[in-house]
Amino acid sequence: MQASEAEWTDIEKTIARTAFDQAYKREVEALLKQVQEETSTLTELGELWRLHDFLSAKRHQVEGKYDYEYSALPFVFAGLVKEGWLHLSELEGLSQDKLAKISSLARM
């Protein structure tokens, strides 16, 4: 167990995992909806290649963003709150120190 993981109680780990998974699900569902809308209007090959480029970049962005390492979670959660994929209320139950850090980082 890493030292940073030891700073998370079992309850906090459960809250964190639930919030993390919910934010990921929201972002993926929004992306799927966007892609479905865009593919329904494709008429030219160039549009298809632009969609491909967009998806390649988006894949890199999403895979890089969702890092479930306990030492990174405050930063991950702050970014997700800032982007609107997660709400601070979904993190209730985390320590006040963690919530304050996430809240502060999300405002930056």
Protein Blocks (a to p, Z undefined) as FASTA:
>chain_A
ZZklmmpcfklmmmmmmmmmmmmmmmmmmmmmmmmmmmmmgcbfklmmmmmmmmmmmmmm
mmmmmccbfklmmmmmmmmmmnopacfklmgoiafklmmmmmmmmmZZ
